Amino acid sequence: MSTAPQVATHVTTAEQAHPVVGAATALLAAYTPGERFLATPTRTLLTDGVHAEVPHDERPLPERVATTLAAARRAGINEPYVVGAVPFDHTAPAALTVPETLRTAPPLAADPLIALPTETPDPAGWQLRPVPSPEEYGAGVAAAVDRMWRGDFSKVVLARTLELTAPTPLDLPAMLQRLARRDPNGYTFALPTTPGRTLIGASPELLVSRRGNKVVANPLAGSTPRSDDLAEDVRRAAALLESAKDLHEHSVVVDGVHQALATFCTDLSVPPRPTLVRTAAMWHLSTTVTGTLTDPDASALELACALHPTPAVCGTPTATAREVIRETEPFDRGFFTGVVGWGDANGDGEWVVTIRCAEAEERGLRLYAGAGVVAASDPAAETAETGAKFRTFLNAVGVEL
């Protein structure tokens, strides 16, 4: 870790009226494993080097981050940012750093070059192992539904994983290219979490952003797979908007976000009905919640920690849902269903729900996908939904489930 004063180099073009063609895709192309890449609908970020790591201790995470950013500013970094990931378990160590150098560009979706195709991945030689098996996952969903009918809790999000092993070392830059170009309007990331391990993915879901006193959250809950047939794709989207099960699941999440933000915001605006958000693989019910911050010292990360975990990734009541997750899922979620993002020393930032992702090591990938389980859930349908969500990442490596 560097202790000498560093001056961050910023190529900040996100506010320009006419973004430079190729600026964002140049940062995407410049990514190398070990650095941190993050693309959002407002900007593209690429780090180089580590000035400081946010420590893990008994202090609240927002306090540790604020202290680290203040120290970086005193050390000579004029506009320090923190970039990285926070795990699902808030007691586990986060992977947040202040980079030595941060390059920024406009959003990927504003760069015309993002439409250029990437090389087709070679699917040969991959080995797949589901953990748990689809049958075991369905049984876990059925058991949760039975408990809901007994009144134990009202929702839980249950996940499963796919372990993929490649015959040769992984090409993370190529995977990142395919993820970003397939869904350029989303949130694409590649971030080291521990030595030799990278969190990589393309999430559709903004947990919360803060810019000045303006706060935005965009909870997603209720999903259906896309179809290659246009008429069927439209039918599925229309059916999702009318699905009583999915609308109930969505309302639980929106209510949770509303209650959490009410502590920090005035003028909260919550639309009465959701709209649709689409990715290349899925349709999602979406609600954009906006508000005005009452406490100027409340950072975007503090808001994110107050919201996390929402019922969209855990369930409700939260404590009971966490316990059901621990009892049912035969793996540690790690950074899956945590948050990834950036924050600055002024408290502004964007923090995203860590879904549609994988943890990558030398030749291995662990993919994660979850589904919201409510009393009306069908185990076979929830298993199919998680399979559809795997498609986001499977397409990036050329593997069929």
MODA-V815626 format. One record per backbone hydrogen bond with DSSP energy under -0.5 kcal/mol. CO is the residue of the C=O (numbers start at 1). NH is the residue of the N-H. If there is no record, write none. Layout:
{{CO	NH} {CO	NH}}
This chain:
{{6	8} {8	10} {9	102} {10	12} {11	13} {13	16} {20	23} {22	26} {23	27} {24	28} {25	29} {26	30} {27	31} {28	31} {32	35} {35	34} {35	37} {36	47} {37	190} {38	45} {39	188} {43	40} {44	105} {45	38} {46	103} {48	101} {49	100} {50	2} {52	98} {55	57} {60	63} {60	64} {61	65} {62	66} {63	67} {64	68} {65	69} {66	70} {67	71} {68	72} {69	73} {70	74} {71	75} {72	77} {73	76} {76	78} {77	80} {80	345} {82	343} {83	97} {84	341} {85	95} {86	339} {88	90} {89	92} {95	85} {96	54} {97	83} {97	99} {98	51} {98	52} {101	48} {103	46} {105	44} {107	110} {108	111} {110	112} {111	114} {112	115} {113	116} {121	123} {123	126} {127	165} {129	163} {131	161} {133	137} {134	138} {135	139} {136	140} {137	141} {138	142} {139	143} {140	144} {141	145} {142	146} {143	147} {144	148} {145	149} {146	150} {147	152} {148	151} {155	316} {156	158} {156	373} {158	371} {160	369} {161	131} {162	164} {162	367} {163	129} {164	365} {165	127} {170	172} {171	175} {172	176} {173	177} {174	178} {175	179} {176	180} {177	181} {178	182} {179	183} {183	186} {184	109} {186	188} {187	203} {188	39} {189	201} {190	37} {191	199} {194	193} {194	197} {197	193} {197	194} {198	200} {198	360} {199	191} {200	358} {201	189} {203	187} {204	206} {205	207} {205	353} {206	218} {208	351} {209	216} {210	349} {211	214} {213	215} {213	293} {214	211} {215	291} {216	209} {217	289} {219	287} {222	285} {224	283} {228	230} {229	233} {230	234} {231	235} {232	236} {233	237} {234	238} {235	239} {236	240} {237	241} {238	242} {239	242} {239	243} {240	243} {242	244} {243	247} {244	248} {245	249} {246	250} {247	251} {248	252} {249	253} {250	254} {251	255} {252	256} {253	257} {254	258} {255	259} {256	260} {257	261} {258	262} {259	263} {260	263} {261	264} {261	265} {264	294} {264	295} {266	292} {268	270} {269	290} {275	286} {277	284} {281	226} {282	279} {283	224} {284	277} {285	221} {286	275} {287	219} {287	289} {288	271} {289	217} {290	269} {291	215} {292	266} {294	296} {295	298} {297	299} {299	303} {300	304} {301	305} {302	306} {303	307} {304	308} {310	313} {310	314} {314	157} {316	154} {316	155} {317	321} {318	322} {319	323} {320	324} {321	325} {322	326} {323	327} {324	328} {325	329} {331	333} {333	336} {334	88} {335	338} {338	354} {339	86} {340	352} {341	84} {342	350} {343	82} {344	347} {347	300} {348	344} {349	210} {350	342} {351	207} {351	208} {352	340} {353	355} {354	337} {356	202} {357	368} {358	200} {358	360} {359	366} {360	198} {362	170} {363	166} {364	361} {365	164} {365	367} {366	359} {367	162} {369	160} {371	158} {371	373} {372	374} {373	156} {374	377} {378	382} {379	383} {380	384} {381	385} {382	386} {383	387} {384	388} {385	389} {386	390} {387	391} {388	391} {389	392} {390	393} {390	394} {391	395} {393	396} {393	397} {394	397} {394	398} {394	399}}
